[in-house]
């Protein structure tokens, strides 16, 4: 049976990922700060909760155990956080970092958090230009997308 480790597995995206994988026959370990945030249906479906702060490498290693077939990080917001994943990626068959459309630029250089909204001329694909990587506060309008780009560039 395939096993997934979902970092940030009690948040909205993590819950959805866990539900899909459990329904497909996977086992899942989800991390979070508070076990009461694990929805009852995930626990009933067999999800295992491990308390782990996102920025605590020892807690992440403990959650990873002997590795996983799939490592999904739903709460990676910076290059620093991405670097914490690197040892775990070596123990995983596949790794996914959830990103955001906020990384992409339109033809005028606008992004989702610009003062003027972007105007994309068609579907946004991975070929679309992205913001320059950044290290400013990822909780800021300019920092969110730039830090996500920086995180993407760290991961293999």
C-alpha positions as CSV (number, residue, x, y, z in Angstrom):
1,X,0.0,0.0,0.0
2,X,1.4,3.4,-0.9
3,X,2.0,5.9,1.8
4,X,1.8,9.8,1.8
5,X,3.1,12.3,4.2
6,X,1.1,15.6,4.0
7,X,2.7,18.5,5.7
8,X,0.0,20.9,6.7
9,X,-2.5,18.1,6.3
10,X,-5.1,19.6,8.5
11,X,-5.5,22.8,6.4
12,X,-8.0,23.1,3.6
13,X,-5.7,21.9,0.8
14,X,-4.1,19.2,3.0
15,X,-7.5,17.9,4.0
16,X,-8.5,17.6,0.3
17,X,-5.3,15.9,-0.6
18,X,-5.6,13.4,2.3
19,X,-9.2,12.6,1.4
20,X,-8.4,11.9,-2.3
21,X,-5.4,9.7,-1.4
22,X,-7.3,7.8,1.3
23,X,-10.2,7.2,-1.0
24,X,-7.7,5.8,-3.6
25,X,-6.4,3.3,-1.1
26,X,-3.3,5.1,0.2
27,X,-2.3,5.4,3.8
28,X,-1.7,9.0,5.0
29,X,0.2,10.7,7.7
30,X,-0.8,14.4,8.2
31,X,1.1,17.0,10.1
32,X,-0.4,19.9,12.0
33,X,-0.1,21.9,15.2
34,X,-3.4,20.7,16.8
35,X,-4.8,17.2,16.6
36,X,-8.3,18.6,17.1
37,X,-8.0,20.2,13.6
38,X,-7.9,16.7,12.1
39,X,-11.4,16.2,10.6
40,X,-13.2,13.2,12.0
41,X,-13.7,11.7,8.6
42,X,-10.0,11.7,8.0
43,X,-9.3,9.9,11.3
44,X,-12.1,7.4,10.6
45,X,-10.5,6.8,7.1
46,X,-7.2,5.9,8.8
47,X,-5.2,9.2,8.5
48,X,-2.5,9.3,11.2
49,X,-1.9,12.7,12.8
50,X,1.6,13.8,13.8
51,X,2.1,17.1,15.7
52,X,4.8,19.1,13.8
53,X,5.6,22.8,13.5
54,X,6.4,23.5,9.8
55,X,9.8,25.1,10.7
56,X,10.9,22.3,13.1
57,X,13.2,20.0,11.1
58,X,13.3,17.4,13.9
59,X,9.5,17.2,14.0
60,X,9.4,16.9,10.2
61,X,11.9,14.1,10.3
62,X,9.9,12.3,13.0
63,X,6.7,12.6,10.9
64,X,8.5,11.3,7.8
65,X,9.8,8.2,9.7
66,X,11.3,5.8,7.1
67,X,10.0,7.9,4.2
68,X,7.0,8.0,2.0
69,X,6.0,7.2,-1.5
70,X,4.6,10.7,-1.8
71,X,5.6,13.8,0.2
72,X,3.1,16.7,-0.2
73,X,3.9,20.1,1.4
74,X,0.8,22.3,1.5
75,X,2.5,25.1,3.6
76,X,5.9,25.8,2.1
77,X,6.1,29.6,1.7
78,X,9.8,30.3,1.4
79,X,13.2,29.0,0.2
80,X,14.2,28.5,3.9
81,X,11.2,26.2,4.4
82,X,11.9,24.4,1.1
83,X,15.5,23.7,2.3
84,X,14.0,21.9,5.3
85,X,12.3,19.5,2.9
86,X,15.4,18.5,1.1
87,X,16.4,15.7,3.5
88,X,12.8,14.4,3.4
89,X,12.7,14.4,-0.4
90,X,15.6,11.9,-0.5
91,X,13.3,9.5,1.4
92,X,10.3,10.0,-0.8
93,X,9.6,8.6,-4.3
94,X,7.8,11.8,-5.3
95,X,7.5,15.2,-3.8
96,X,4.9,17.9,-4.4
97,X,5.0,21.5,-3.1
98,X,1.7,23.3,-3.4
99,X,2.3,26.6,-5.1
100,X,0.0,29.4,-6.2
101,X,-1.1,31.4,-9.2
102,X,0.4,34.4,-7.4
103,X,3.8,33.4,-8.8
104,X,2.8,34.2,-12.4
105,X,3.1,37.5,-14.3
106,X,0.9,38.8,-17.1
107,X,2.4,40.5,-20.2
108,X,2.6,43.8,-18.2
109,X,4.4,42.3,-15.3
110,X,1.4,42.3,-12.9
111,X,0.7,39.5,-10.5
112,X,-2.3,38.5,-8.4
113,X,-1.2,40.8,-5.5
114,X,-0.4,43.8,-7.7
115,X,-2.2,47.1,-7.1
116,X,-3.7,46.5,-10.6
117,X,-4.9,43.0,-11.1
118,X,-3.2,40.9,-13.9
119,X,-4.9,40.4,-17.2
120,X,-3.9,37.1,-18.6
121,X,-4.6,36.6,-22.3
122,X,-5.4,32.9,-22.0
123,X,-5.0,30.0,-19.7
124,X,-2.1,30.3,-17.2
125,X,0.4,27.5,-17.7
126,X,3.8,26.7,-16.2
127,X,5.3,28.3,-19.2
128,X,4.0,31.7,-18.0
129,X,6.7,34.1,-16.7
130,X,7.0,34.2,-12.9
131,X,8.0,36.9,-10.4
132,X,11.6,37.1,-9.5
133,X,12.4,35.0,-6.4
134,X,12.5,37.0,-3.2
135,X,13.2,36.8,0.5
136,X,11.0,39.5,1.9
137,X,8.2,38.7,4.3
138,X,6.0,36.0,2.7
139,X,3.0,37.4,4.4
140,X,3.2,40.6,2.3
141,X,1.6,41.4,-1.0
142,X,4.9,41.5,-2.8
143,X,6.5,38.7,-0.8
144,X,4.0,35.9,-1.1
145,X,4.6,35.1,-4.8
146,X,8.3,36.0,-4.8
147,X,8.9,33.6,-1.9
148,X,6.9,30.8,-3.5
149,X,9.1,31.2,-6.6
150,X,12.2,31.0,-4.4
151,X,10.9,27.9,-2.7
152,X,10.2,26.3,-6.1
153,X,13.7,26.9,-7.2
154,X,15.2,25.1,-4.2
155,X,13.3,21.9,-4.7
156,X,14.4,19.4,-7.3
